[in-house]
């Protein structure tokens, strides 16, 4: 076992947690899911769209930093 292995394992745990949080937030704020829950208030749907876009933008930045995009 070399000295970098614990760091790599920790890094992978962090990446997995980021993906988990991203998926949960994206699912919660996806405009289609908001509508499917019976929410018809246009301001709430618009807020969900804005949140969804911010969540996706943030995740895209993470992917760029990691070199995946």
N, C-alpha and C positions, 0 to 999 in steps of 0.2 A: 504494500500500500504506500503510494507516494504522498507527499505533503499536500498536493493539490486536490486529492480525492474528496476530503471532507468539504472543501469549498465548492467543488462541483456538485456534490450531493445537496448542499444547502441551496445553491443557485437553482438547481432543478426543482427543489421544493418551493422556492419563491415563485418561479415561473409557473408551476402548476397551480399555486394559489391565485396568482394574477389571472390566469385563464378561467379558473373557477368563478372568481368574483366578476370578471367580465361577462361570462355567460349568464350568470344570475341577474346582473344589472341589465344586460341587453334584453333578456327575456322579460323582465319586469317592466321595462320601458318601451318595448316594441309597440308601435302604434296599432298594429293588427291585433295584438294580444289585449291591449287596452280596450279596443273596440269589442273584442270577443267577450270581454268581461261585462259587457252591457253598458259601458260608459259612453255616453253620447254627447257630453258637454264638450263643445269644440275647443274651449280654452284648455281643458285637461288633455285632450288629444294632441293639441299643438304643443303643450308642455312636454308630453311624452315624446313627441317627435324631436324636440330640441334636446331633451336629455339623451335620447337614443343616439343622436348625431354626435353629441359631446363624448359619449361613452365610446363610440366607434372611432372618433378622432384620436382620443387618448390611447386606445388600444393600437391603432395604426402607428402612433409615435413610438410605442413600446416595441413593436415589431421592427420598425426602422432602426431603432437604437441597437436591437439585437442582431440586425443584419438579415432579417427574414423577409424583408420587403425591398 
